[in-house]
Amino acid sequence: MPVLDQFRLDGKRALITGGSRGLGLEMARALGEAGAQVIITGSSAENLHKACEELCSEDLHVTSIQADLSKPEAAERLCDVVLKEHAPIDILINNVGGRRINTPTEDLALEDWQRIIDLNLTQAFILTKRLGGAMIPRKWGRIINIASINALWPGKAMRGRSYETSKGALAMFTKAVAADWAVHGITVNAIAPGPFLTDANRRWIGEKPEFEAEVAASIPMGRWGRPEEIGPLALYLASEASSFMTGSVLVLDGGKLLW
């Protein structure tokens, strides 16, 4: 097969959680441009509608399902809908996640700890178990978990550590499932993004304008990542081009972890 043809996703169906904006939106665009049918999820009906309009205007095949995956029962309901109405899923990108809580460990309530664990880890387990598990009889599948460089490095001036813990666990979950499911023709990999200029990070910059320059100065490339820069890597991991890669956590951070 010609090299570029290995990146085509014609006839494949992908589900991307948190796909209505930021990194998720750009991964949806990349997979759609490669020919995949893409289903995006998000908690905001307005953002989903806007994302679908934008992507469909580019002649991409995109639909959406509204789902707030911060609670495990919502992840279960999403799986019910997908398996009933949108199966089979060939490519699963567990992208939804967030920090939301920045409380010191010594003051962090158990319920707040659990909320971040559920958002960043539990929902990914549920979707992998049910939608990824449904790939086993078909002997082909791609699962991509969006971790963080904070899975590998705790960082400075961050409190609570539930975010780093959940992303670190997601990285190890990636490796464990990759080992178990390689025999079924399913690859499981993770992307660990560094600082990207997403809407969420722009809000942080709005509250602390000097933050943008401070972070850029800490990156060897001297700048933040652009959301569209994650798309090609996601496409690689979703395609036949990455057929011999599984259990990897690929860092995409402009070299930040080098310093």
Backbone hydrogen bonds, N-H to C=O, Kabsch-Sander energy under -0.5 kcal/mol:
donor,donor_aa,acceptor,acceptor_aa,energy
6,Q,2,P,-1.0
6,Q,3,V,-1.2
7,F,4,L,-1.4
8,R,5,D,-1.5
9,L,34,A,-3.3
11,G,35,G,-0.7
12,K,9,L,-2.2
14,A,37,Q,-3.1
15,L,91,I,-2.7
16,I,39,I,-2.8
17,T,15,L,-0.5
17,T,93,I,-2.2
19,G,16,I,-0.7
19,G,41,T,-2.1
20,S,41,T,-0.6
24,G,21,R,-0.8
25,L,21,R,-1.2
26,E,22,G,-1.7
27,M,23,L,-2.1
28,A,24,G,-2.2
29,R,25,L,-2.2
30,A,26,E,-2.2
31,L,27,M,-2.4
32,G,28,A,-2.4
33,E,29,R,-2.6
34,A,30,A,-1.1
35,G,32,G,-1.7
36,A,31,L,-2.2
37,Q,12,K,-2.8
38,V,36,A,-0.6
38,V,61,H,-2.8
39,I,14,A,-2.9
40,I,63,T,-2.5
41,T,16,I,-2.0
42,G,65,I,-1.1
45,A,43,S,-0.6
48,L,44,S,-2.2
49,H,45,A,-2.4
50,K,46,E,-2.3
51,A,47,N,-2.5
52,C,48,L,-2.7
53,E,49,H,-2.4
54,E,50,K,-2.3
55,L,51,A,-2.7
56,C,52,C,-2.8
57,S,53,E,-1.7
58,E,55,L,-1.1
59,D,56,C,-1.9
60,L,55,L,-1.5
62,V,60,L,-1.1
63,T,38,V,-2.3
65,I,40,I,-2.1
67,A,42,G,-2.6
69,L,67,A,-0.9
71,K,68,D,-0.8
74,A,71,K,-1.1
75,A,71,K,-1.4
76,E,72,P,-2.1
77,R,73,E,-2.0
78,L,74,A,-2.3
79,C,75,A,-2.1
80,D,76,E,-2.1
81,V,77,R,-2.2
82,V,78,L,-2.7
83,L,79,C,-2.8
84,K,80,D,-1.6
85,E,81,V,-2.9
86,H,82,V,-2.5
87,A,82,V,-0.7
90,D,13,R,-2.4
90,D,88,P,-0.6
91,I,13,R,-2.0
92,L,142,R,-2.8
93,I,15,L,-2.9
94,N,92,L,-0.6
94,N,144,I,-2.1
95,N,93,I,-1.4
101,I,99,R,-3.0
107,D,104,P,-1.8
108,L,104,P,-0.9
108,L,105,T,-0.8
113,W,109,A,-2.3
114,Q,110,L,-2.8
115,R,111,E,-1.6
116,I,112,D,-1.5
117,I,113,W,-2.0
118,D,114,Q,-2.8
119,L,115,R,-2.1
120,N,116,I,-2.6
121,L,117,I,-2.1
122,T,117,I,-2.0
123,Q,118,D,-2.1
125,F,121,L,-2.2
126,I,122,T,-2.4
127,L,123,Q,-2.5
128,T,124,A,-2.3
129,K,125,F,-3.0
130,R,126,I,-2.4
131,L,127,L,-2.1
132,G,127,L,-1.4
133,G,128,T,-1.1
134,A,130,R,-1.0
135,M,132,G,-1.7
136,I,132,G,-0.6
136,I,133,G,-1.0
138,R,135,M,-0.8
139,K,135,M,-0.9
139,K,136,I,-1.2
140,W,135,M,-1.0
141,G,185,G,-1.3
142,R,90,D,-2.1
143,I,187,T,-2.4
144,I,92,L,-2.9
145,N,189,N,-2.6
146,I,94,N,-2.5
147,A,145,N,-1.0
147,A,191,I,-2.6
149,I,193,P,-2.1
151,A,148,S,-2.0
152,L,149,I,-1.7
153,W,149,I,-1.1
161,R,159,R,-0.6
165,T,161,R,-2.1
166,S,162,S,-2.4
167,K,163,Y,-2.5
168,G,164,E,-2.4
169,A,165,T,-2.3
170,L,166,S,-2.0
171,A,167,K,-1.9
172,M,168,G,-1.8
173,F,169,A,-2.7
174,T,170,L,-2.2
175,K,171,A,-1.6
176,A,172,M,-2.5
177,V,173,F,-2.6
178,A,174,T,-2.1
179,A,175,K,-2.0
180,D,176,A,-1.7
181,W,177,V,-2.7
182,A,178,A,-1.1
184,H,181,W,-1.5
185,G,182,A,-1.9
186,I,181,W,-1.5
187,T,141,G,-2.2
187,T,185,G,-0.5
189,N,143,I,-2.4
190,A,248,S,-2.9
191,I,145,N,-2.3
192,A,250,L,-3.2
194,G,252,L,-2.4
197,L,225,G,-2.7
198,T,196,F,-2.1
202,R,198,T,-2.3
203,R,199,D,-1.7
204,W,200,A,-1.5
205,I,201,N,-2.3
206,G,202,R,-2.2
207,E,203,R,-1.5
208,K,204,W,-1.7
211,F,208,K,-2.5
212,E,209,P,-1.0
213,A,209,P,-0.5
214,E,210,E,-2.1
215,V,211,F,-2.5
216,A,212,E,-2.1
217,A,213,A,-2.1
218,S,214,E,-0.7
218,S,215,V,-1.2
219,I,216,A,-1.4
221,M,254,G,-1.4
222,G,219,I,-2.4
225,G,195,P,-2.8
229,E,226,R,-2.7
230,I,227,P,-1.7
231,G,228,E,-0.7
234,A,230,I,-2.2
235,L,231,G,-2.5
236,Y,232,P,-2.2
237,L,233,L,-2.2
238,A,234,A,-1.7
239,S,235,L,-0.9
239,S,236,Y,-0.9
240,E,6,Q,-1.1
241,A,6,Q,-1.1
242,S,236,Y,-0.6
242,S,239,S,-1.2
243,S,240,E,-1.8
245,M,242,S,-2.2
246,T,244,F,-0.5
247,G,188,V,-3.1
250,L,190,A,-3.0
250,L,248,S,-0.6
251,V,249,V,-0.6
252,L,192,A,-2.1
256,K,253,D,-1.4
258,L,255,G,-2.0
259,W,255,G,-0.5
259,W,256,K,-1.3
